[in-house]
Amino acid sequence: MDNIGEKIKCERLKKSLKQYELAEKAGISNTYLSDIELGRTIPSLKTLNRIAKVLKLDVKNLL
């Protein structure tokens, strides 16, 4: 698993978070998170940091 989106989705599911819950807590839209998880877009470092914070991970774990 080397795709950032796949890693985010895997960690989100481990934490039993729904997509909209992670998006809301990270301050991004659900559509944007979906695009990230599907590999349609690459998030900025700022967005990655927000997602990592919600998932209680170091951002390097998502890279």
C-alpha positions in Angstrom: 0.0 0.0 0.0 1.9 3.0 -1.2 -0.9 5.4 -2.1 -1.4 8.2 0.4 -5.2 7.9 0.0 -5.2 4.2 0.7 -3.2 4.8 3.8 -5.6 7.5 5.0 -8.6 5.3 4.3 -7.0 2.3 6.1 -6.2 4.4 9.2 -9.6 6.0 9.2 -11.3 2.6 9.1 -9.0 1.4 12.0 -10.3 4.3 14.0 -13.9 3.5 13.0 -14.4 6.9 11.5 -16.8 7.6 8.7 -15.5 9.6 5.8 -17.7 12.6 6.6 -16.5 12.5 10.3 -12.8 12.6 9.4 -13.5 15.4 6.8 -15.4 17.5 9.3 -12.8 17.1 12.0 -10.0 17.9 9.6 -11.8 21.0 8.3 -12.1 19.7 4.7 -15.0 18.7 2.5 -16.2 15.1 2.3 -15.8 15.3 -1.5 -12.2 16.4 -1.1 -11.4 13.6 1.3 -13.1 11.1 -1.0 -10.9 12.4 -3.9 -7.8 12.0 -1.7 -8.7 8.4 -0.7 -9.5 7.4 -4.3 -6.2 8.9 -5.5 -7.8 11.5 -7.6 -5.9 14.3 -5.9 -2.9 14.7 -3.7 -3.4 16.7 -0.5 -1.3 19.7 0.5 1.1 19.2 3.4 -1.2 21.4 5.5 -4.2 19.1 4.7 -2.1 16.0 5.4 -1.1 17.5 8.8 -4.8 18.1 9.7 -5.8 14.6 8.7 -2.9 13.1 10.6 -3.8 15.1 13.7 -7.3 13.8 13.7 -6.1 10.2 13.2 -3.5 10.8 16.0 -0.6 9.9 13.7 2.6 11.4 12.7 2.3 12.7 9.1 5.2 10.6 8.0 3.1 7.5 8.6 0.9 8.6 5.8 3.7 9.3 3.3 
